Amino acid sequence: MSGASPGANGQSAQIVGRTLVYDGWYRLHRLEVAMPDGARVERHLLDNGSAVAVLPYDPVRRTCMVITQPRAAVLEAGEAPLIEAIAGALDGIDPAARIREEAMEEAGLRLDALEPVCKMWSLPPISTERIDLFLARYAATDRVGAGGGAEGEHECITVIEMGLDALRDLVVAGRLSDAKTLILAQALMLRHPDLF
């Protein structure tokens, strides 16, 4: 069917069966996988496409722009909203163009030059999602709208402009728990240590 990957003994794992279990906001499949050792095992695949995320930062005022929004898994865990980088689904659009749209939609922020960081798997045991990560400089004059999310999507986004020292403190204390945002914050700290 698809998806062969070499194992330790040189043989490949391969998807040999696929059943659609749910088709809604995302698609969920039950897979049968032939493993390199000869076993056939059940696995699950959440097909939720690709995404993009950006951590905008102002090197003059030493701030960054992040958001919070209600997330079902976080609500289920009874935790406070995550501090997150601006992000969104690619929906077949060029990553650079898409993240500029998301920055305007979520934070009312106009972005120009983007600094690519990496393309990461968000949850490889189950999800197809890969996220293009970017850093981007901004200035106070680039905040040209209110943000808050797309009209009619009920995202309930809160925009937070945070000092870079506060961001660093969250990273060091292990309190920045959203993976894409943690990677972006660490990339900013490594690439631009003079800002911290």
MIGU-125198 format. One record per residue: x, z, y of N, C-alpha, C in turn. Coordinates in steps of 0.1 Angstrom, whole numbers, padded with zeros to 4 digits, always signed. Each point is the difference from the previous one (the first is absolute). Layout:
BEGIN
XZYXZYXZY ...
***
This chain:
BEGIN
+0008+0000-0012-0008+0000+0012+0009+0000+0013 +0007+0011+0002+0009+0000+0012+0008+0013+0000 +0009+0001+0009+0007+0013+0002+0010+0004-0010 +0010-0008-0004+0010+0005-0009+0011+0006+0007 +0006+0011-0006+0011+0007+0006+0009+0004-0012 +0014-0002+0002+0009+0003-0011+0001+0015-0002 +0001+0005-0012+0002+0014-0004+0015+0002-0002 +0003+0012-0004+0014+0005-0003+0006-0008-0011 -0008-0005-0010+0006-0007-0011-0001-0015+0002 -0002-0005+0012+0000-0014+0003-0014-0006-0003 -0009+0006-0007-0013-0005-0001-0009+0003+0012 -0011-0008+0001-0008+0002+0012-0013+0006-0003 -0005+0008+0010-0014+0005+0000-0008-0012+0005 -0012-0001-0005-0009-0011+0005-0014+0004+0000 -0008-0004+0010-0014+0003+0001-0007-0010-0010 -0007+0005-0010-0006-0009-0010-0016+0001+0001 -0005+0009+0007-0015+0000+0002-0003+0006+0013 -0012-0004+0006-0004+0005+0013-0016+0000+0000 -0005+0012+0004-0015+0001+0001-0002+0006+0014 -0009-0007+0008-0004+0005+0013-0010+0011-0002 +0004+0012+0006-0008+0012-0001-0009+0002+0012 +0006-0003+0012-0007+0002+0013+0004-0011+0009 -0010-0006+0008+0003-0010+0010-0008+0004+0012 +0007+0006+0010-0007+0004+0012+0011-0001+0011 +0002+0011+0008+0010+0000+0011+0013-0005-0006 +0003+0006-0012+0012-0004-0008-0005-0005-0013 +0009-0006-0008-0003-0003-0014+0008+0009-0010 -0006+0005-0010+0007+0008-0010-0001-0007-0013 +0012-0002-0007+0000-0006-0013+0005+0010-0010 -0005-0001-0013+0006+0007-0011+0009-0011-0007 +0013+0003-0002+0009-0009-0006+0004+0004-0014 +0003-0009-0008+0007+0002-0013+0014-0005+0002 +0010+0008-0002+0014-0004+0002+0008+0001-0013 +0007-0011-0004+0009+0000-0011+0013+0005+0005 +0005+0012-0006+0012+0006+0005+0012-0006-0008 +0012+0002+0006+0012-0005-0007+0002+0006-0014 -0005+0012-0003+0002+0006-0013-0011-0004-0010 -0009-0009+0004-0010-0005-0009-0014+0006+0002 +0000+0012+0007-0013+0007+0002-0009-0008+0010 -0013+0001-0002-0010-0005+0009-0007+0012+0007 +0001+0000+0013-0005+0012+0007-0010-0005+0011 -0009+0010+0004-0009-0002+0010+0006+0004+0013 -0001-0008+0010+0004+0003+0014-0011-0004+0009 +0001+0004+0013-0010-0003+0010+0006-0006+0012 -0007-0010+0006+0006-0007+0012-0010+0000+0011 +0004+0006+0011-0008-0001+0012+0005-0011+0009 -0009-0010+0001+0004-0012+0008-0005+0002+0014 +0009+0005+0009-0004+0002+0014+0008-0008+0010 +0006-0011-0005+0007-0009+0010+0013+0006+0006 +0004-0006+0010+0012+0004+0007-0003+0006+0014 +0009+0007+0006-0003+0006+0013+0013-0001+0009 -0002+0006+0011+0011+0000+0010-0001+0013+0008 +0011+0005+0005+0000+0013+0008+0011-0001+0010 -0002+0007+0011+0010+0001+0011+0001+0014+0006 +0012+0004+0003+0002+0012+0008+0006-0004+0013 -0009-0001+0010+0004-0003+0014+0008+0012+0006 +0010-0003+0008+0008+0011+0006+0004-0005+0014 +0000+0010+0009+0004-0003+0014+0014+0007+0002 +0011-0008+0001+0013+0006+0001+0003+0007+0013 -0008-0004+0010+0002+0006+0014-0006+0014+0000 -0013+0001-0003-0006+0013+0000+0002+0008-0013 +0006-0006-0010+0003+0006-0013-0013+0005-0006 -0009-0009-0002-0013+0003-0007-0003-0011-0010 -0010+0003-0009-0004-0010-0009-0016+0001+0000 -0006-0011-0006-0014+0000+0000-0004+0000-0015 -0008+0010-0004-0006+0002-0013-0015+0002+0001 -0006+0001-0012-0015+0001+0000-0004+0011-0011 -0012+0004+0001-0007+0007-0011-0013-0007-0002 -0005+0001-0012-0014-0005-0003-0004+0007-0013 -0013+0001-0002-0005+0006-0013+0003-0009-0012 +0006+0006-0010+0004-0007-0012-0007+0008-0012 -0007-0008-0009-0008+0007-0010+0009+0009-0009 +0012-0005-0004+0008+0008-0009+0005+0013+0007 +0003-0001+0012+0004+0012+0008-0011+0010+0002 -0012-0006+0002-0012+0009+0001-0003+0007-0013 +0001-0008-0011-0002+0006-0013+0010+0011-0003 +0012-0001+0005+0011+0010-0002-0002+0012+0009 -0009-0001+0010-0003+0011+0009+0011+0002+0010 +0008-0011+0003+0011+0001+0009-0003-0006+0014 +0008+0004+0010-0002-0005+0013+0003-0015+0000 -0005-0008+0010+0003-0014+0001+0015-0003+0000 +0004-0010-0006+0014-0004+0000+0004-0006+0013 +0013+0002+0004+0006-0007+0011+0005-0013-0006 -0005-0012+0006+0003-0012-0006+0005-0010+0010 +0008-0010-0005+0004-0011+0008-0012-0009+0001 +0000-0009+0010-0011-0010+0001+0001-0010-0011 -0011-0003-0007+0001-0008-0012-0013-0008-0002 +0001-0010-0009-0012-0007-0003+0002-0010-0011 -0010-0005-0006+0001-0010-0011+0004-0014+0006 +0008-0007-0007+0004-0013+0004-0011-0010+0001 -0009+0000-0010-0011-0010+0000+0005-0014+0001 +0012-0004-0006+0005-0013+0001+0006-0005+0013 +0002+0010+0009+0006-0003+0013+0015+0003+0000 +0008-0007+0008+0014+0003+0001+0002+0015+0004 +0009+0007-0007+0002+0014+0003+0002+0003+0015 +0009-0007+0006+0003+0003+0015-0012-0002+0008 -0008-0010-0002-0012-0003+0008-0010+0011-0003 -0001+0004-0013-0011+0010-0004+0003+0013+0006 +0013+0005+0000+0003+0013+0005-0002+0001+0015 +0002-0011+0007-0003+0000+0015-0015+0002+0002 -0008-0007-0008-0014+0002+0001-0004+0014-0003 +0005+0006-0011-0003+0014-0003+0005+0010+0011 +0011-0003+0006+0005+0009+0010-0010+0000+0012 -0005-0011+0003-0010-0001+0011-0013+0007-0004 -0005-0003-0012-0013+0005-0005+0001+0015-0002 +0011+0005-0006+0000+0015-0003+0005+0008+0012 +0009-0005+0008+0006+0008+0010-0001-0006+0014 -0006-0011+0002+0000-0007+0013+0014-0003+0005 +0009-0003-0009+0014-0002+0003+0004-0014-0002 +0006-0006+0010+0006-0013+0000+0014+0000-0005 +0003-0007-0011+0014+0000-0006+0006-0014+0002 +0013+0000+0002+0007-0013+0001+0010-0001-0012 +0012+0003+0002+0010-0002-0011-0002+0010-0011 +0002-0004-0012-0002+0009-0012+0014+0001-0007 +0003+0012-0005+0012+0002-0008-0004+0002-0014 +0002-0010-0009-0004+0002-0014+0008+0011-0007 -0006+0008-0008+0006+0011-0007+0001-0003-0015 -0011-0003-0006+0000-0004-0014-0014-0004-0004 -0001-0005-0013-0013-0002-0006-0001+0009-0012 -0009+0010+0001+0000+0011-0011-0012-0001-0008 +0001+0004-0013-0011+0002-0009-0006+0014+0004 -0013+0001+0002-0006+0013+0004-0002+0009-0012 -0005-0006-0011-0003+0008-0012+0001-0009-0012 +0013-0003-0004+0002-0010-0011-0006+0003-0013 -0003+0013-0004-0006+0002-0013-0014-0006-0002 -0007-0002+0012-0014-0005-0001-0003-0011+0010 +0006+0000+0012-0005-0009+0011+0009-0012+0002 -0007-0011+0003+0007-0013+0004+0006+0001+0014 -0004+0010+0008+0003+0000+0014+0015+0001+0003 +0005-0009+0008+0013+0000+0006-0002+0000+0015 +0008+0008+0007-0001+0002+0014+0012-0004+0008 -0001-0010+0009+0010-0004+0009+0001+0011+0011 +0012+0006+0001+0002+0011+0010+0008-0005+0011 -0004+0004+0013+0007-0004+0012+0002+0012+0009 +0010-0001+0008+0002+0009+0012-0003-0010+0012 -0004+0006+0011-0002-0009+0012+0001+0009+0013 +0008-0005+0009+0001+0007+0013-0013-0003+0008 -0004+0010+0008-0010-0002+0010+0003+0008+0012 -0007-0002+0011+0001+0007+0013-0014+0006+0003 -0001+0009+0010-0012+0006+0004-0010-0011+0005 +0005-0011+0006-0008-0011+0005-0006-0008-0011 +0005+0001-0013-0006-0007-0011-0012+0006-0006 -0004+0012+0005-0012+0006-0005-0011-0006+0009 -0007-0010-0005-0010-0007+0009-0014+0001-0005 -0003+0008-0010-0013+0003-0005-0001+0014-0006 -0013+0003-0004-0002+0013-0005+0003+0002-0015 +0000-0011-0007+0002+0000-0014-0012+0007-0007 +0002+0006-0012-0010+0007-0007-0006-0007-0012 +0004-0013-0002-0004-0008-0011-0009-0011+0003 -0003-0008-0010-0009-0011+0001-0015+0004+0002 -0006-0006+0009-0014+0003+0003-0008-0003-0013 -0009+0010-0004-0008-0002-0011+0006+0004-0014 +0013+0003+0000+0007+0004-0012+0000+0015-0002 -0004+0008+0010-0001+0015-0002+0013+0006-0004 +0011-0005+0006+0013+0006-0004+0003+0013+0007 -0006+0003+0011+0002+0013+0007+0014+0004+0002 +0008-0010+0005+0015+0002+0002+0002+0008+0013 +0009+0010-0002+0005+0007+0012+0015-0004+0002 +0003-0004+0012+0013-0005+0004+0008+0012+0005 +0013+0001-0004+0008+0011+0004+0014-0005+0005 +0003+0003+0012+0014-0003+0005+0008+0012-0002 +0010+0000-0008+0008+0011-0005+0014-0001+0005 +0006+0011+0004+0014+0000+0003+0009-0003-0012 +0011-0007+0001+0009-0003-0011+0006+0013-0006 +0002+0010+0008+0005+0013-0006-0010+0006-0009 -0013-0001+0004-0011+0005-0009-0001-0008-0013 +0002-0013+0001+0000-0008-0012+0011+0004-0009 +0012+0001+0005+0012+0004-0008-0003+0014-0006 -0006+0009+0007-0002+0013-0005-0010+0000-0012 -0010-0009+0000-0009-0002-0011+0007-0005-0012 +0009-0010+0002+0008-0006-0011+0008+0011-0006 +0008+0007+0008+0009+0010-0005-0007+0011-0008 -0012+0004+0005-0007+0011-0006-0008-0005-0012 +0000-0013-0003-0008-0005-0011-0014+0000+0002 -0004-0001+0013-0015+0001+0003-0006-0014+0004 +0008-0011-0001-0005-0013+0003-0003-0006-0014 -0012+0001-0005-0003-0002-0014-0005-0014-0003 -0002-0008+0009-0004-0014-0002+0012-0008-0003 +0001-0007-0011+0013-0006-0005+0005-0011+0010 -0009-0009+0004+0004-0011+0009+0005+0006+0013 -0006+0010+0005+0004+0006+0013+0013+0007-0001 +0002+0007-0011+0012+0007-0003+0012-0010+0000 -0002-0011-0008+0011-0010-0001+0003-0006+0014 -0011-0003+0008+0003-0005+0013+0007+0010+0009 -0004+0012+0000+0006+0011+0008+0015+0001-0004 +0003+0000-0013+0014+0001-0004+0008-0012+0004 -0007-0012-0001+0007-0012+0005+0003+0001+0015 -0009+0005+0008+0002+0001+0014+0012+0010+0002 +0000+0011-0007+0011+0010+0002+0014-0006-0004 +0000-0008-0011+0013-0006-0004+0004-0012+0009 -0009-0008+0004+0004-0011+0009+0002+0003+0014 -0006+0010+0005+0000+0004+0014+0003+0015+0002 +0011+0005-0006+0003+0014+0001+0001+0006+0014 +0004-0009+0010+0001+0005+0013-0013+0004+0007 -0011-0003-0007-0014+0004+0006-0004+0014-0005 +0008+0006-0009-0004+0013-0006+0010+0011+0004 
***
